[in-house]
Amino acid sequence: MHQIELHPYVAQHPTQDFDAAHGILTQAWSPIGGITFYRNTDGSRGTLDDPVIGSIARTHGKSPAQVMLRWHVQQGRSAIPKSVKPSRI
């Protein structure tokens, strides 16, 4: 298993390709946005406010975070989301 930061803003395709070629499972660390989630100076919340992800979420009646987690699963990855809120854990 290879754990790397991986989300729609940081896809790391060469690393994923290497892992796949060598039978290594890629595990997404920070699967809903990583550093981009915390660093936007314009007040937006990075991937959670991304208009494309938001549109997909609305279309399917899901949250942006649920859409991103599903994206990882559909790509064949393990994803380990983090939360500090007991209701989300």
DSSP file (Angstrom, degrees, kcal/mol; ACC not computed):
  #  RESIDUE AA STRUCTURE BP1 BP2  ACC     N-H-->O    O-->H-N    N-H-->O    O-->H-N    TCO  KAPPA ALPHA  PHI   PSI    X-CA   Y-CA   Z-CA
    1    1 A M              0   0    0      0, 0.0     2,-0.5     0, 0.0    25,-0.2   0.000 360.0 360.0 360.0 140.3    0.0    0.0    0.0
    2    2 A H  E     -a   26   0A   0     23,-3.0    25,-3.0     2,-0.0     2,-0.6  -0.972 360.0-156.8-125.7 115.1    1.2    3.5   -0.8
    3    3 A Q  E     +a   27   0A   0     -2,-0.5     2,-0.3    23,-0.2    25,-0.2  -0.823  25.9 157.0 -97.6 120.3   -0.4    6.4    1.0
    4    4 A I  E     -a   28   0A   0     23,-2.3    25,-3.5    -2,-0.6     2,-0.4  -0.946  51.7 -91.4-137.6 157.0   -0.2    9.7   -0.8
    5    5 A E  E     +a   29   0A   0     -2,-0.3     2,-0.3    23,-0.2    25,-0.2  -0.586  59.3 164.0 -66.4 125.2   -2.1   13.0   -0.8
    6    6 A L        +     0   0    0     23,-1.7     5,-0.2    -2,-0.4    27,-0.2  -0.930   7.8 124.6-154.4 122.5   -4.6   12.5   -3.5
    7    7 A H  B >  S-C   10   0B   0      3,-1.8     3,-1.4    -2,-0.3    25,-0.1  -0.918  74.4 -71.3-161.6 177.8   -7.8   14.3   -4.4
    8    8 A P  T 3  S+     0   0    0      0, 0.0     3,-0.3     0, 0.0    24,-0.1   0.755 132.3  46.2 -56.7 -24.6   -9.3   16.1   -7.5
    9    9 A Y  T 3  S+     0   0    0      1,-0.3     2,-0.4     2,-0.1    37,-0.0   0.672 121.3  36.7 -89.3 -17.8   -6.8   19.0   -7.2
   10   10 A V  B <   +C    7   0B   0     -3,-1.4    -3,-1.8     1,-0.1    -1,-0.3  -0.804  65.4 160.7-135.1  90.1   -3.8   16.7   -6.6
   11   11 A A        -     0   0    0     -2,-0.4     5,-0.2    -3,-0.3    -1,-0.1   0.752  26.5-158.0 -88.6 -25.2   -4.2   13.5   -8.8
   12   12 A Q     >  +     0   0    0      3,-0.1     4,-2.3     1,-0.1     3,-0.3   0.900  17.7 176.6  49.3  51.8   -0.5   12.4   -8.8
   13   13 A H  H  > S+     0   0    0      1,-0.2     4,-2.9     2,-0.2     5,-0.2   0.878  72.0  53.9 -57.0 -44.3   -1.0   10.3  -12.0
   14   14 A P  H  > S+     0   0    0      0, 0.0     4,-2.3     0, 0.0    -1,-0.2   0.914 111.6  46.2 -59.7 -39.8    2.6    9.2  -12.4
   15   15 A T  H  > S+     0   0    0     -3,-0.3     4,-2.6     2,-0.2    -2,-0.2   0.913 113.2  48.9 -67.8 -42.0    2.7    7.8   -8.9
   16   16 A Q  H  X S+     0   0    0     -4,-2.3     4,-2.6     2,-0.2    -1,-0.2   0.910 111.1  50.6 -63.1 -41.2   -0.7    6.1   -9.3
   17   17 A D  H  X S+     0   0    0     -4,-2.9     4,-2.3     2,-0.2    -2,-0.2   0.913 110.9  48.7 -62.5 -43.1    0.5    4.6  -12.6
   18   18 A F  H  X S+     0   0    0     -4,-2.3     4,-1.3    -5,-0.2    -2,-0.2   0.941 111.5  49.6 -60.8 -48.0    3.7    3.3  -10.9
   19   19 A D  H ><>S+     0   0    0     -4,-2.6     5,-3.2     1,-0.2     3,-0.6   0.933 111.9  47.9 -57.0 -48.0    1.7    1.8   -8.1
   20   20 A A  H ><5S+     0   0    0     -4,-2.6     3,-1.2     1,-0.2    -1,-0.2   0.892 109.0  53.6 -61.8 -40.8   -0.7    0.0  -10.5
   21   21 A A  H 3<5S+     0   0    0     -4,-2.3    -1,-0.2     1,-0.3    -2,-0.2   0.743 114.8  41.8 -66.3 -22.9    2.2   -1.3  -12.6
   22   22 A H  T <<5S-     0   0    0     -4,-1.3    -1,-0.3    -3,-0.6    -2,-0.2   0.207 116.2-107.6-111.6  14.3    3.7   -2.9   -9.5
   23   23 A G  T < 5 +     0   0    0     -3,-1.2     2,-0.5     1,-0.2    -3,-0.2   0.796  69.3 146.6  68.5  29.0    0.6   -4.2   -7.8
   24   24 A I      < -     0   0    0     -5,-3.2     2,-0.4    -6,-0.2    -1,-0.2  -0.862  47.6-130.5-101.9 128.1    0.6   -1.5   -5.1
   25   25 A L        -     0   0    0     -2,-0.5   -23,-3.0    52,-0.0     2,-0.5  -0.640  19.4-139.6 -75.8 126.3   -2.7   -0.3   -3.7
   26   26 A T  E     -a    2   0A   0     -2,-0.4    52,-1.7    50,-0.2     2,-0.5  -0.765  15.4-161.6 -86.3 128.7   -2.8    3.5   -3.7
   27   27 A Q  E     -ab   3  78A   0    -25,-3.0   -23,-2.3    -2,-0.5     2,-0.7  -0.955  16.0-130.3-113.6 127.1   -4.5    4.9   -0.6
   28   28 A A  E     -ab   4  79A   0     50,-3.6    52,-2.2    -2,-0.5     2,-0.4  -0.654  17.4-162.2 -82.3 114.8   -5.7    8.5   -0.7
   29   29 A W  E    S+ab   5  80A   0    -25,-3.5   -23,-1.7    -2,-0.7    50,-0.0  -0.813  81.5   8.9 -89.5 135.8   -4.5   10.6    2.2
   30   30 A S  S >  S-     0   0    0     50,-0.7     3,-1.4    -2,-0.4    -1,-0.3   0.959  80.4-179.8  58.2  56.3   -6.7   13.7    2.6
   31   31 A P  T 3   +     0   0    0      0, 0.0    -1,-0.1     0, 0.0    41,-0.1   0.569  68.5  53.1 -70.8 -10.1   -9.2   12.6   -0.1
   32   32 A I  T 3  S-     0   0    0    -25,-0.1    16,-0.2   -24,-0.1    15,-0.1   0.242 133.8 -46.9-111.9  16.4  -11.5   15.6    0.1
   33   33 A G    X>  -     0   0    0     -3,-1.4     3,-1.0   -27,-0.2     4,-0.8   0.298  60.2-164.0 149.9 -20.4   -9.0   18.4   -0.5
   34   34 A G  H >> S-     0   0    0      1,-0.2     3,-1.2     2,-0.2     4,-0.7  -0.098  76.4  -6.9  52.3-139.6   -5.8   18.4    1.5
   35   35 A I  H >> S+     0   0    0      1,-0.3     4,-1.6     2,-0.2     3,-0.9   0.843 131.7  62.1 -60.4 -37.2   -3.9   21.6    1.7
   36   36 A T  H <> S+     0   0    0     -3,-1.0     4,-0.6     1,-0.3    -1,-0.3   0.790  96.5  61.6 -62.5 -25.6   -6.1   23.3   -0.9
   37   37 A F  H << S+     0   0    0     -3,-1.2    -1,-0.3    -4,-0.8    -2,-0.2   0.855 114.4  32.0 -66.9 -34.2   -9.0   22.9    1.5
   38   38 A Y  H << S+     0   0    0     -3,-0.9    -2,-0.2    -4,-0.7    -1,-0.2   0.641 112.2  59.2 -99.1 -17.3   -7.4   25.0    4.1
   39   39 A R  H  <  +     0   0    0     -4,-1.6     2,-0.3     6,-0.0    -2,-0.1   0.447  61.3 123.6-102.0  -0.8   -5.3   27.6    2.2
   40   40 A N    ><  -     0   0    0     -4,-0.6     3,-0.7     4,-0.2    -4,-0.0  -0.459  39.5-166.9 -67.1 122.6   -7.8   29.5    0.0
   41   41 A T  T 3  S+     0   0    0     -2,-0.3    -1,-0.2     1,-0.2    -2,-0.0   0.565  78.2  71.5 -85.6  -9.2   -7.5   33.2    0.8
   42   42 A D  T 3  S-     0   0    0      2,-0.1    -1,-0.2     1,-0.0     3,-0.1   0.383 115.8-103.8 -88.5   5.5  -10.7   34.2   -1.0
   43   43 A G  S <  S+     0   0    0     -3,-0.7    -2,-0.1     1,-0.3     2,-0.1   0.293  81.5 127.3  92.5 -10.9  -12.9   32.6    1.7
   44   44 A S        -     0   0    0      1,-0.1    -1,-0.3    -5,-0.0    -4,-0.2  -0.354  63.6-127.6 -77.9 163.9  -13.7   29.5   -0.4
   45   45 A R    >   -     0   0    0      1,-0.3     3,-1.7    -3,-0.1     5,-0.2  -0.198  37.2-127.3-105.8  40.7  -13.2   26.0    0.9
   46   46 A G  G >  S+     0   0    0      1,-0.3     3,-1.6     2,-0.2     4,-0.4  -0.255  86.3   8.0  58.0-127.6  -11.2   24.6   -1.9
   47   47 A T  G >  S+     0   0    0      1,-0.3     3,-1.0     2,-0.2    -1,-0.3   0.792 125.8  62.5 -60.3 -30.1  -12.6   21.4   -3.3
   48   48 A L  G <  S+     0   0    0     -3,-1.7    -1,-0.3     1,-0.2    -2,-0.2   0.757 110.6  40.0 -69.1 -22.0  -15.8   21.6   -1.2
   49   49 A D  G <  S+     0   0    0     -3,-1.6    -1,-0.2    -4,-0.1    -2,-0.2   0.310  82.8 130.2-105.1   6.7  -16.6   24.8   -3.1
   50   50 A D    <>  -     0   0    0     -3,-1.0     4,-2.7    -4,-0.4     5,-0.2  -0.431  56.9-140.2 -62.3 128.1  -15.5   23.7   -6.5
   51   51 A P  H  > S+     0   0    0      0, 0.0     4,-2.1     0, 0.0    -1,-0.1   0.852  98.7  49.4 -64.3 -34.4  -18.3   24.4   -8.9
   52   52 A V  H  > S+     0   0    0      2,-0.2     4,-2.2     1,-0.2     5,-0.2   0.943 114.1  44.5 -69.1 -46.7  -18.0   21.2  -10.9
   53   53 A I  H  > S+     0   0    0      1,-0.2     4,-2.4     2,-0.2    -1,-0.2   0.906 113.8  51.9 -63.1 -40.5  -17.9   19.0   -7.8
   54   54 A G  H  X S+     0   0    0     -4,-2.7     4,-2.6     2,-0.2    -1,-0.2   0.892 108.5  50.5 -61.8 -40.8  -20.8   21.0   -6.4
   55   55 A S  H  X S+     0   0    0     -4,-2.1     4,-2.3     2,-0.2    -1,-0.2   0.911 111.0  48.1 -64.7 -42.8  -22.8   20.5   -9.6
   56   56 A I  H  X S+     0   0    0     -4,-2.2     4,-1.6     2,-0.2    -2,-0.2   0.921 111.8  50.9 -62.6 -43.2  -22.2   16.8   -9.5
   57   57 A A  H  X>S+     0   0    0     -4,-2.4     5,-2.7     1,-0.2     4,-0.7   0.931 111.1  46.9 -61.0 -47.0  -23.2   16.7   -5.9
   58   58 A R  H ><5S+     0   0    0     -4,-2.6     3,-0.8     1,-0.2    -1,-0.2   0.906 108.8  55.5 -62.4 -41.6  -26.5   18.6   -6.5
   59   59 A T  H 3<5S+     0   0    0     -4,-2.3    -1,-0.2     1,-0.2    -2,-0.2   0.858 117.4  35.1 -58.3 -36.4  -27.3   16.4   -9.5
   60   60 A H  H 3<5S-     0   0    0     -4,-1.6    -1,-0.2    -3,-0.2    -2,-0.2   0.357 110.4-115.5-103.5   4.9  -27.1   13.2   -7.3
   61   61 A G  T <<5S+     0   0    0     -3,-0.8     2,-0.2    -4,-0.7    -3,-0.2   0.863  76.2 119.6  65.9  35.7  -28.4   14.7   -4.1
   62   62 A K      < -     0   0    0     -5,-2.7    -1,-0.2    -6,-0.2    -2,-0.1  -0.760  66.8-101.6-124.6 169.8  -25.1   14.2   -2.3
   63   63 A S     >  -     0   0    0     -2,-0.2     4,-2.1    -3,-0.1     5,-0.2  -0.557  34.8-111.8 -86.0 158.5  -22.6   16.4   -0.5
   64   64 A P  H  > S+     0   0    0      0, 0.0     4,-2.2     0, 0.0     5,-0.2   0.890 120.1  54.1 -56.0 -38.7  -19.3   17.5   -2.3
   65   65 A A  H  > S+     0   0    0      1,-0.2     4,-2.3     2,-0.2     5,-0.2   0.907 107.0  50.3 -63.2 -41.0  -17.4   15.3    0.2
   66   66 A Q  H  > S+     0   0    0      1,-0.2     4,-2.4     2,-0.2    -1,-0.2   0.892 109.1  52.5 -63.8 -39.1  -19.5   12.3   -0.6
   67   67 A V  H  X S+     0   0    0     -4,-2.1     4,-2.2     1,-0.2    -2,-0.2   0.926 110.5  47.2 -61.9 -45.1  -18.9   12.9   -4.4
   68   68 A M  H  X S+     0   0    0     -4,-2.2     4,-1.8     2,-0.2    -2,-0.2   0.892 111.7  49.9 -66.9 -38.8  -15.1   13.0   -3.8
   69   69 A L  H  X S+     0   0    0     -4,-2.3     4,-2.1     1,-0.2    -1,-0.2   0.912 111.2  49.6 -65.1 -40.6  -15.1    9.9   -1.7
   70   70 A R  H  X S+     0   0    0     -4,-2.4     4,-2.9     1,-0.2     5,-0.2   0.888 105.8  57.7 -63.3 -38.6  -17.2    8.0   -4.3
   71   71 A W  H  X S+     0   0    0     -4,-2.2     4,-1.4     1,-0.2    -1,-0.2   0.916 107.0  48.1 -57.2 -44.9  -14.7    9.2   -7.0
   72   72 A H  H  <>S+     0   0    0     -4,-1.8     5,-2.3     2,-0.2     3,-0.4   0.937 112.2  48.1 -61.8 -47.0  -11.9    7.5   -5.1
   73   73 A V  H ><5S+     0   0    0     -4,-2.1     3,-1.6     1,-0.2    -2,-0.2   0.915 110.5  51.3 -61.6 -43.4  -13.8    4.3   -4.7
   74   74 A Q  H 3<5S+     0   0    0     -4,-2.9    -1,-0.2     1,-0.3    -2,-0.2   0.770 106.5  55.3 -66.5 -24.3  -14.7    4.2   -8.4
   75   75 A Q  T 3<5S-     0   0    0     -4,-1.4    -1,-0.3    -3,-0.4    -2,-0.2   0.473 121.4-109.3 -84.8  -2.8  -11.1    4.7   -9.3
   76   76 A G  T < 5S+     0   0    0     -3,-1.6     2,-0.2    -4,-0.3   -50,-0.2   0.709  73.9 132.2  85.2  21.4  -10.2    1.6   -7.2
   77   77 A R      < -     0   0    0     -5,-2.3     2,-0.4    -6,-0.2    -1,-0.3  -0.662  57.9-123.3-103.1 159.1   -8.4    3.4   -4.4
   78   78 A S  E     -b   27   0A   0    -52,-1.7   -50,-3.6    -2,-0.2     2,-0.4  -0.820  31.0-161.5 -90.2 140.5   -8.7    3.2   -0.6
   79   79 A A  E     -b   28   0A   0     -2,-0.4   -50,-0.2   -52,-0.2   -52,-0.0  -0.987  13.0-164.1-129.0 137.3   -9.5    6.6    0.9
   80   80 A I  E     -b   29   0A   0    -52,-2.2   -50,-0.7    -2,-0.4     2,-0.1  -0.773  14.1-169.0-122.3  87.1   -9.0    7.6    4.5
   81   81 A P        -     0   0    0      0, 0.0     2,-0.4     0, 0.0    -2,-0.0  -0.349   8.4-146.9 -71.6 156.0  -11.1   10.8    5.3
   82   82 A K        +     0   0    0     -2,-0.1     2,-0.3     2,-0.0    -2,-0.0  -0.932  17.8 175.0-123.2 146.6  -10.5   12.6    8.6
   83   83 A S        -     0   0    0     -2,-0.4     0, 0.0     1,-0.1     0, 0.0  -0.993  26.9-162.7-147.7 148.0  -12.9   14.5   10.7
   84   84 A V  S    S+     0   0    0     -2,-0.3    -1,-0.1     4,-0.0     3,-0.1   0.414  72.5  93.2-103.1  -2.3  -12.7   16.3   14.1
   85   85 A K    >>  -     0   0    0      1,-0.1     3,-1.6     2,-0.0     4,-1.4  -0.827  68.9-147.4 -96.8 120.7  -16.5   16.3   14.4
   86   86 A P  T 34 S+     0   0    0      0, 0.0    -1,-0.1     0, 0.0     3,-0.0   0.825  97.6  61.4 -53.9 -34.0  -18.0   13.3   16.3
   87   87 A S  T 34 S+     0   0    0      1,-0.2    -2,-0.0     2,-0.2    -4,-0.0   0.781 108.7  42.4 -66.7 -25.2  -21.1   13.4   14.2
   88   88 A R  T <4        0   0    0     -3,-1.6    -1,-0.2     1,-0.2    -4,-0.0   0.699 360.0 360.0 -91.4 -22.2  -19.0   12.8   11.0
   89   89 A I     <        0   0    0     -4,-1.4    -1,-0.2    -3,-0.0    -2,-0.2   0.496 360.0 360.0 -75.5 360.0  -16.8   10.1   12.6
